[in-house]
Amino acid sequence: MRHSEFWQRMEAALGAAYASSWARQQAIGALGGRTPVEALEAGVDPQQVWRAVHATLDLPARER
């Protein structure tokens, strides 16, 4: 998954206005207590970050 696809999925799940804000503020245990933005900046694979976001938001399996 590319970063652009990650952000498309984030916007689809949370809305364009809220996705970026949420990704900068929400620390996720599965990402070592980092926010999604911090994890991406640290070089974590966007697919891994998306899986952590998906689980945190308890999104439907079809959006995985």
HTML snippet that shows the backbone in 3Dmol.js (N, CA, C, O; Angstrom):
<script src="https://3Dmol.org/build/3Dmol-min.js"></script>
<div id="view" style="width:600px;height:400px;position:relative"></div>
<script>
const pdb = `
ATOM      1  N   MET A   1       0.843  -1.168   0.000  1.00  0.00           N
ATOM      2  CA  MET A   1       0.000   0.000   0.000  1.00  0.00           C
ATOM      3  C   MET A   1       0.892   1.236   0.000  1.00  0.00           C
ATOM      4  O   MET A   1       1.904   1.292   0.699  1.00  0.00           O
ATOM      5  N   ARG A   2       0.504   2.204  -0.781  1.00  0.00           N
ATOM      6  CA  ARG A   2       1.229   3.472  -0.825  1.00  0.00           C
ATOM      7  C   ARG A   2       0.628   4.441   0.188  1.00  0.00           C
ATOM      8  O   ARG A   2      -0.490   4.252   0.666  1.00  0.00           O
ATOM      9  N   HIS A   3       1.383   5.465   0.497  1.00  0.00           N
ATOM     10  CA  HIS A   3       0.898   6.484   1.428  1.00  0.00           C
ATOM     11  C   HIS A   3      -0.395   7.116   0.921  1.00  0.00           C
ATOM     12  O   HIS A   3      -1.298   7.409   1.706  1.00  0.00           O
ATOM     13  N   SER A   4      -0.480   7.323  -0.384  1.00  0.00           N
ATOM     14  CA  SER A   4      -1.682   7.950  -0.947  1.00  0.00           C
ATOM     15  C   SER A   4      -2.907   7.068  -0.719  1.00  0.00           C
ATOM     16  O   SER A   4      -3.983   7.582  -0.415  1.00  0.00           O
ATOM     17  N   GLU A   5      -2.766   5.771  -0.858  1.00  0.00           N
ATOM     18  CA  GLU A   5      -3.896   4.871  -0.607  1.00  0.00           C
ATOM     19  C   GLU A   5      -4.269   4.874   0.869  1.00  0.00           C
ATOM     20  O   GLU A   5      -5.449   4.846   1.219  1.00  0.00           O
ATOM     21  N   PHE A   6      -3.252   4.908   1.737  1.00  0.00           N
ATOM     22  CA  PHE A   6      -3.523   4.994   3.172  1.00  0.00           C
ATOM     23  C   PHE A   6      -4.400   6.211   3.466  1.00  0.00           C
ATOM     24  O   PHE A   6      -5.400   6.102   4.175  1.00  0.00           O
ATOM     25  N   TRP A   7      -4.027   7.364   2.923  1.00  0.00           N
ATOM     26  CA  TRP A   7      -4.785   8.584   3.192  1.00  0.00           C
ATOM     27  C   TRP A   7      -6.162   8.548   2.555  1.00  0.00           C
ATOM     28  O   TRP A   7      -7.108   9.105   3.113  1.00  0.00           O
ATOM     29  N   GLN A   8      -6.299   7.913   1.413  1.00  0.00           N
ATOM     30  CA  GLN A   8      -7.624   7.751   0.809  1.00  0.00           C
ATOM     31  C   GLN A   8      -8.527   6.932   1.718  1.00  0.00           C
ATOM     32  O   GLN A   8      -9.698   7.264   1.905  1.00  0.00           O
ATOM     33  N   ARG A   9      -7.983   5.872   2.278  1.00  0.00           N
ATOM     34  CA  ARG A   9      -8.762   5.034   3.185  1.00  0.00           C
ATOM     35  C   ARG A   9      -9.106   5.787   4.471  1.00  0.00           C
ATOM     36  O   ARG A   9     -10.212   5.664   4.997  1.00  0.00           O
ATOM     37  N   MET A  10      -8.152   6.561   4.964  1.00  0.00           N
ATOM     38  CA  MET A  10      -8.418   7.357   6.166  1.00  0.00           C
ATOM     39  C   MET A  10      -9.563   8.331   5.921  1.00  0.00           C
ATOM     40  O   MET A  10     -10.462   8.461   6.752  1.00  0.00           O
ATOM     41  N   GLU A  11      -9.530   9.010   4.788  1.00  0.00           N
ATOM     42  CA  GLU A  11     -10.579   9.974   4.460  1.00  0.00           C
ATOM     43  C   GLU A  11     -11.925   9.289   4.248  1.00  0.00           C
ATOM     44  O   GLU A  11     -12.964   9.842   4.608  1.00  0.00           O
ATOM     45  N   ALA A  12     -11.914   8.106   3.675  1.00  0.00           N
ATOM     46  CA  ALA A  12     -13.162   7.365   3.485  1.00  0.00           C
ATOM     47  C   ALA A  12     -13.754   6.949   4.835  1.00  0.00           C
ATOM     48  O   ALA A  12     -14.972   6.948   5.009  1.00  0.00           O
ATOM     49  N   ALA A  13     -12.894   6.601   5.777  1.00  0.00           N
ATOM     50  CA  ALA A  13     -13.354   6.139   7.086  1.00  0.00           C
ATOM     51  C   ALA A  13     -13.773   7.280   8.005  1.00  0.00           C
ATOM     52  O   ALA A  13     -14.746   7.160   8.749  1.00  0.00           O
ATOM     53  N   LEU A  14     -13.030   8.392   7.949  1.00  0.00           N
ATOM     54  CA  LEU A  14     -13.253   9.465   8.924  1.00  0.00           C
ATOM     55  C   LEU A  14     -13.709  10.783   8.327  1.00  0.00           C
ATOM     56  O   LEU A  14     -14.089  11.697   9.058  1.00  0.00           O
ATOM     57  N   GLY A  15     -13.676  10.891   7.019  1.00  0.00           N
ATOM     58  CA  GLY A  15     -14.002  12.152   6.378  1.00  0.00           C
ATOM     59  C   GLY A  15     -12.742  12.955   6.128  1.00  0.00           C
ATOM     60  O   GLY A  15     -11.775  12.868   6.885  1.00  0.00           O
ATOM     61  N   ALA A  16     -12.761  13.724   5.079  1.00  0.00           N
ATOM     62  CA  ALA A  16     -11.572  14.474   4.669  1.00  0.00           C
ATOM     63  C   ALA A  16     -11.125  15.471   5.721  1.00  0.00           C
ATOM     64  O   ALA A  16      -9.925  15.665   5.916  1.00  0.00           O
ATOM     65  N   ALA A  17     -12.059  16.101   6.397  1.00  0.00           N
ATOM     66  CA  ALA A  17     -11.707  17.132   7.371  1.00  0.00           C
ATOM     67  C   ALA A  17     -11.119  16.557   8.657  1.00  0.00           C
ATOM     68  O   ALA A  17     -10.286  17.201   9.296  1.00  0.00           O
ATOM     69  N   TYR A  18     -11.539  15.360   9.042  1.00  0.00           N
ATOM     70  CA  TYR A  18     -11.146  14.807  10.335  1.00  0.00           C
ATOM     71  C   TYR A  18      -9.977  13.824  10.257  1.00  0.00           C
ATOM     72  O   TYR A  18      -9.266  13.646  11.246  1.00  0.00           O
ATOM     73  N   ALA A  19      -9.768  13.197   9.134  1.00  0.00           N
ATOM     74  CA  ALA A  19      -8.770  12.129   9.017  1.00  0.00           C
ATOM     75  C   ALA A  19      -7.368  12.577   9.418  1.00  0.00           C
ATOM     76  O   ALA A  19      -6.697  11.897  10.194  1.00  0.00           O
ATOM     77  N   SER A  20      -6.931  13.697   8.903  1.00  0.00           N
ATOM     78  CA  SER A  20      -5.580  14.178   9.201  1.00  0.00           C
ATOM     79  C   SER A  20      -5.421  14.524  10.680  1.00  0.00           C
ATOM     80  O   SER A  20      -4.414  14.187  11.303  1.00  0.00           O
ATOM     81  N   SER A  21      -6.405  15.185  11.221  1.00  0.00           N
ATOM     82  CA  SER A  21      -6.367  15.558  12.640  1.00  0.00           C
ATOM     83  C   SER A  21      -6.311  14.319  13.525  1.00  0.00           C
ATOM     84  O   SER A  21      -5.498  14.248  14.446  1.00  0.00           O
ATOM     85  N   TRP A  22      -7.161  13.354  13.252  1.00  0.00           N
ATOM     86  CA  TRP A  22      -7.199  12.122  14.041  1.00  0.00           C
ATOM     87  C   TRP A  22      -5.858  11.400  13.963  1.00  0.00           C
ATOM     88  O   TRP A  22      -5.346  10.916  14.973  1.00  0.00           O
ATOM     89  N   ALA A  23      -5.290  11.332  12.757  1.00  0.00           N
ATOM     90  CA  ALA A  23      -4.030  10.614  12.553  1.00  0.00           C
ATOM     91  C   ALA A  23      -2.850  11.294  13.239  1.00  0.00           C
ATOM     92  O   ALA A  23      -1.825  10.657  13.480  1.00  0.00           O
ATOM     93  N   ARG A  24      -2.983  12.561  13.552  1.00  0.00           N
ATOM     94  CA  ARG A  24      -1.914  13.285  14.249  1.00  0.00           C
ATOM     95  C   ARG A  24      -2.072  13.242  15.770  1.00  0.00           C
ATOM     96  O   ARG A  24      -1.128  13.539  16.502  1.00  0.00           O
ATOM     97  N   GLN A  25      -3.262  12.874  16.244  1.00  0.00           N
ATOM     98  CA  GLN A  25      -3.537  12.939  17.674  1.00  0.00           C
ATOM     99  C   GLN A  25      -3.726  11.592  18.352  1.00  0.00           C
ATOM    100  O   GLN A  25      -3.490  11.476  19.554  1.00  0.00           O
ATOM    101  N   GLN A  26      -4.146  10.574  17.617  1.00  0.00           N
ATOM    102  CA  GLN A  26      -4.514   9.291  18.213  1.00  0.00           C
ATOM    103  C   GLN A  26      -3.318   8.358  18.319  1.00  0.00           C
ATOM    104  O   GLN A  26      -2.857   7.816  17.314  1.00  0.00           O
ATOM    105  N   ALA A  27      -2.814   8.170  19.538  1.00  0.00           N
ATOM    106  CA  ALA A  27      -1.736   7.208  19.764  1.00  0.00           C
ATOM    107  C   ALA A  27      -2.336   5.802  19.782  1.00  0.00           C
ATOM    108  O   ALA A  27      -3.382   5.571  20.388  1.00  0.00           O
ATOM    109  N   ILE A  28      -1.666   4.878  19.118  1.00  0.00           N
ATOM    110  CA  ILE A  28      -2.173   3.507  18.985  1.00  0.00           C
ATOM    111  C   ILE A  28      -1.130   2.545  19.541  1.00  0.00           C
ATOM    112  O   ILE A  28       0.035   2.570  19.144  1.00  0.00           O
ATOM    113  N   GLY A  29      -1.569   1.700  20.465  1.00  0.00           N
ATOM    114  CA  GLY A  29      -0.663   0.741  21.097  1.00  0.00           C
ATOM    115  C   GLY A  29       0.036  -0.165  20.108  1.00  0.00           C
ATOM    116  O   GLY A  29       1.224  -0.451  20.260  1.00  0.00           O
ATOM    117  N   ALA A  30      -0.688  -0.623  19.094  1.00  0.00           N
ATOM    118  CA  ALA A  30      -0.112  -1.525  18.090  1.00  0.00           C
ATOM    119  C   ALA A  30       0.984  -0.860  17.269  1.00  0.00           C
ATOM    120  O   ALA A  30       1.749  -1.535  16.580  1.00  0.00           O
ATOM    121  N   LEU A  31       1.059   0.457  17.344  1.00  0.00           N
ATOM    122  CA  LEU A  31       2.117   1.207  16.649  1.00  0.00           C
ATOM    123  C   LEU A  31       3.177   1.682  17.634  1.00  0.00           C
ATOM    124  O   LEU A  31       3.898   2.643  17.366  1.00  0.00           O
ATOM    125  N   GLY A  32       3.266   1.009  18.763  1.00  0.00           N
ATOM    126  CA  GLY A  32       4.256   1.381  19.765  1.00  0.00           C
ATOM    127  C   GLY A  32       3.911   2.677  20.483  1.00  0.00           C
ATOM    128  O   GLY A  32       4.796   3.393  20.952  1.00  0.00           O
ATOM    129  N   GLY A  33       2.625   2.970  20.563  1.00  0.00           N
ATOM    130  CA  GLY A  33       2.191   4.193  21.230  1.00  0.00           C
ATOM    131  C   GLY A  33       2.339   5.436  20.369  1.00  0.00           C
ATOM    132  O   GLY A  33       2.160   6.556  20.847  1.00  0.00           O
ATOM    133  N   ARG A  34       2.665   5.237  19.104  1.00  0.00           N
ATOM    134  CA  ARG A  34       2.804   6.373  18.190  1.00  0.00           C
ATOM    135  C   ARG A  34       1.475   6.657  17.512  1.00  0.00           C
ATOM    136  O   ARG A  34       0.582   5.811  17.473  1.00  0.00           O
ATOM    137  N   THR A  35       1.367   7.854  16.985  1.00  0.00           N
ATOM    138  CA  THR A  35       0.214   8.183  16.157  1.00  0.00           C
ATOM    139  C   THR A  35       0.458   7.595  14.768  1.00  0.00           C
ATOM    140  O   THR A  35       1.595   7.256  14.438  1.00  0.00           O
ATOM    141  N   PRO A  36      -0.582   7.470  13.953  1.00  0.00           N
ATOM    142  CA  PRO A  36      -0.356   6.994  12.589  1.00  0.00           C
ATOM    143  C   PRO A  36       0.642   7.868  11.825  1.00  0.00           C
ATOM    144  O   PRO A  36       1.471   7.346  11.079  1.00  0.00           O
ATOM    145  N   VAL A  37       0.574   9.165  12.000  1.00  0.00           N
ATOM    146  CA  VAL A  37       1.508  10.054  11.305  1.00  0.00           C
ATOM    147  C   VAL A  37       2.931   9.796  11.785  1.00  0.00           C
ATOM    148  O   VAL A  37       3.850   9.717  10.969  1.00  0.00           O
ATOM    149  N   GLU A  38       3.127   9.664  13.082  1.00  0.00           N
ATOM    150  CA  GLU A  38       4.469   9.385  13.609  1.00  0.00           C
ATOM    151  C   GLU A  38       4.993   8.052  13.085  1.00  0.00           C
ATOM    152  O   GLU A  38       6.170   7.935  12.742  1.00  0.00           O
ATOM    153  N   ALA A  39       4.123   7.050  13.022  1.00  0.00           N
ATOM    154  CA  ALA A  39       4.538   5.740  12.525  1.00  0.00           C
ATOM    155  C   ALA A  39       4.950   5.821  11.057  1.00  0.00           C
ATOM    156  O   ALA A  39       5.977   5.265  10.666  1.00  0.00           O
ATOM    157  N   LEU A  40       4.155   6.509  10.252  1.00  0.00           N
ATOM    158  CA  LEU A  40       4.504   6.664   8.835  1.00  0.00           C
ATOM    159  C   LEU A  40       5.825   7.410   8.680  1.00  0.00           C
ATOM    160  O   LEU A  40       6.663   7.027   7.863  1.00  0.00           O
ATOM    161  N   GLU A  41       6.010   8.462   9.453  1.00  0.00           N
ATOM    162  CA  GLU A  41       7.258   9.237   9.376  1.00  0.00           C
ATOM    163  C   GLU A  41       8.462   8.425   9.829  1.00  0.00           C
ATOM    164  O   GLU A  41       9.585   8.687   9.400  1.00  0.00           O
ATOM    165  N   ALA A  42       8.232   7.429  10.701  1.00  0.00           N
ATOM    166  CA  ALA A  42       9.314   6.568  11.179  1.00  0.00           C
ATOM    167  C   ALA A  42       9.609   5.431  10.206  1.00  0.00           C
ATOM    168  O   ALA A  42      10.515   4.631  10.436  1.00  0.00           O
ATOM    169  N   GLY A  43       8.840   5.363   9.114  1.00  0.00           N
ATOM    170  CA  GLY A  43       9.103   4.350   8.095  1.00  0.00           C
ATOM    171  C   GLY A  43       8.289   3.077   8.229  1.00  0.00           C
ATOM    172  O   GLY A  43       8.566   2.097   7.537  1.00  0.00           O
ATOM    173  N   VAL A  44       7.289   3.068   9.104  1.00  0.00           N
ATOM    174  CA  VAL A  44       6.433   1.889   9.218  1.00  0.00           C
ATOM    175  C   VAL A  44       5.614   1.768   7.929  1.00  0.00           C
ATOM    176  O   VAL A  44       5.128   2.762   7.390  1.00  0.00           O
ATOM    177  N   ASP A  45       5.475   0.550   7.455  1.00  0.00           N
ATOM    178  CA  ASP A  45       4.736   0.289   6.223  1.00  0.00           C
ATOM    179  C   ASP A  45       3.299   0.802   6.357  1.00  0.00           C
ATOM    180  O   ASP A  45       2.631   0.503   7.346  1.00  0.00           O
ATOM    181  N   PRO A  46       2.816   1.568   5.376  1.00  0.00           N
ATOM    182  CA  PRO A  46       1.444   2.094   5.452  1.00  0.00           C
ATOM    183  C   PRO A  46       0.384   1.005   5.644  1.00  0.00           C
ATOM    184  O   PRO A  46      -0.635   1.249   6.290  1.00  0.00           O
ATOM    185  N   GLN A  47       0.609  -0.182   5.097  1.00  0.00           N
ATOM    186  CA  GLN A  47      -0.350  -1.278   5.286  1.00  0.00           C
ATOM    187  C   GLN A  47      -0.439  -1.657   6.761  1.00  0.00           C
ATOM    188  O   GLN A  47      -1.531  -1.902   7.273  1.00  0.00           O
ATOM    189  N   GLN A  48       0.695  -1.706   7.441  1.00  0.00           N
ATOM    190  CA  GLN A  48       0.715  -2.029   8.866  1.00  0.00           C
ATOM    191  C   GLN A  48       0.014  -0.930   9.668  1.00  0.00           C
ATOM    192  O   GLN A  48      -0.724  -1.218  10.610  1.00  0.00           O
ATOM    193  N   VAL A  49       0.245   0.311   9.294  1.00  0.00           N
ATOM    194  CA  VAL A  49      -0.404   1.433   9.977  1.00  0.00           C
ATOM    195  C   VAL A  49      -1.909   1.355   9.746  1.00  0.00           C
ATOM    196  O   VAL A  49      -2.690   1.552  10.677  1.00  0.00           O
ATOM    197  N   TRP A  50      -2.319   1.072   8.516  1.00  0.00           N
ATOM    198  CA  TRP A  50      -3.745   0.968   8.222  1.00  0.00           C
ATOM    199  C   TRP A  50      -4.392  -0.144   9.037  1.00  0.00           C
ATOM    200  O   TRP A  50      -5.493   0.038   9.556  1.00  0.00           O
ATOM    201  N   ARG A  51      -3.736  -1.278   9.158  1.00  0.00           N
ATOM    202  CA  ARG A  51      -4.294  -2.383   9.950  1.00  0.00           C
ATOM    203  C   ARG A  51      -4.505  -1.962  11.397  1.00  0.00           C
ATOM    204  O   ARG A  51      -5.512  -2.316  12.010  1.00  0.00           O
ATOM    205  N   ALA A  52      -3.564  -1.212  11.939  1.00  0.00           N
ATOM    206  CA  ALA A  52      -3.706  -0.727  13.319  1.00  0.00           C
ATOM    207  C   ALA A  52      -4.855   0.269  13.431  1.00  0.00           C
ATOM    208  O   ALA A  52      -5.629   0.224  14.387  1.00  0.00           O
ATOM    209  N   VAL A  53      -4.964   1.162  12.462  1.00  0.00           N
ATOM    210  CA  VAL A  53      -6.071   2.125  12.443  1.00  0.00           C
ATOM    211  C   VAL A  53      -7.394   1.378  12.309  1.00  0.00           C
ATOM    212  O   VAL A  53      -8.351   1.662  13.028  1.00  0.00           O
ATOM    213  N   HIS A  54      -7.440   0.427  11.386  1.00  0.00           N
ATOM    214  CA  HIS A  54      -8.644  -0.356  11.133  1.00  0.00           C
ATOM    215  C   HIS A  54      -9.120  -1.027  12.422  1.00  0.00           C
ATOM    216  O   HIS A  54     -10.307  -0.983  12.746  1.00  0.00           O
ATOM    217  N   ALA A  55      -8.204  -1.640  13.147  1.00  0.00           N
ATOM    218  CA  ALA A  55      -8.559  -2.321  14.393  1.00  0.00           C
ATOM    219  C   ALA A  55      -9.007  -1.323  15.459  1.00  0.00           C
ATOM    220  O   ALA A  55      -9.968  -1.577  16.184  1.00  0.00           O
ATOM    221  N   THR A  56      -8.317  -0.197  15.554  1.00  0.00           N
ATOM    222  CA  THR A  56      -8.651   0.814  16.551  1.00  0.00           C
ATOM    223  C   THR A  56     -10.045   1.378  16.310  1.00  0.00           C
ATOM    224  O   THR A  56     -10.809   1.588  17.251  1.00  0.00           O
ATOM    225  N   LEU A  57     -10.367   1.619  15.057  1.00  0.00           N
ATOM    226  CA  LEU A  57     -11.675   2.182  14.716  1.00  0.00           C
ATOM    227  C   LEU A  57     -12.764   1.115  14.627  1.00  0.00           C
ATOM    228  O   LEU A  57     -13.943   1.435  14.474  1.00  0.00           O
ATOM    229  N   ASP A  58     -12.364  -0.159  14.724  1.00  0.00           N
ATOM    230  CA  ASP A  58     -13.306  -1.277  14.623  1.00  0.00           C
ATOM    231  C   ASP A  58     -14.144  -1.175  13.347  1.00  0.00           C
ATOM    232  O   ASP A  58     -15.371  -1.273  13.370  1.00  0.00           O
ATOM    233  N   LEU A  59     -13.437  -0.976  12.240  1.00  0.00           N
ATOM    234  CA  LEU A  59     -14.092  -0.843  10.940  1.00  0.00           C
ATOM    235  C   LEU A  59     -14.526  -2.218  10.419  1.00  0.00           C
ATOM    236  O   LEU A  59     -13.970  -3.234  10.837  1.00  0.00           O
ATOM    237  N   PRO A  60     -15.493  -2.263   9.531  1.00  0.00           N
ATOM    238  CA  PRO A  60     -15.935  -3.533   8.951  1.00  0.00           C
ATOM    239  C   PRO A  60     -14.791  -4.228   8.206  1.00  0.00           C
ATOM    240  O   PRO A  60     -13.901  -3.578   7.659  1.00  0.00           O
ATOM    241  N   ALA A  61     -14.837  -5.547   8.198  1.00  0.00           N
ATOM    242  CA  ALA A  61     -13.786  -6.343   7.541  1.00  0.00           C
ATOM    243  C   ALA A  61     -13.621  -5.980   6.079  1.00  0.00           C
ATOM    244  O   ALA A  61     -12.510  -6.052   5.553  1.00  0.00           O
ATOM    245  N   ARG A  62     -14.694  -5.592   5.408  1.00  0.00           N
ATOM    246  CA  ARG A  62     -14.603  -5.253   3.980  1.00  0.00           C
ATOM    247  C   ARG A  62     -13.716  -4.040   3.713  1.00  0.00           C
ATOM    248  O   ARG A  62     -13.281  -3.826   2.581  1.00  0.00           O
ATOM    249  N   GLU A  63     -13.442  -3.237   4.757  1.00  0.00           N
ATOM    250  CA  GLU A  63     -12.597  -2.050   4.593  1.00  0.00           C
ATOM    251  C   GLU A  63     -11.148  -2.316   4.929  1.00  0.00           C
ATOM    252  O   GLU A  63     -10.328  -1.398   4.925  1.00  0.00           O
ATOM    253  N   ARG A  64     -10.828  -3.552   5.217  1.00  0.00           N
ATOM    254  CA  ARG A  64      -9.461  -3.916   5.563  1.00  0.00           C
ATOM    255  C   ARG A  64      -8.610  -3.833   4.338  1.00  0.00           C
ATOM    256  O   ARG A  64      -7.410  -4.101   4.401  1.00  0.00           O
TER     257      ARG A  64
END
`;
const viewer = $3Dmol.createViewer("view");
viewer.addModel(pdb, "pdb");
viewer.setStyle({}, {cartoon: {color: "spectrum"}});
viewer.zoomTo();
viewer.render();
</script>
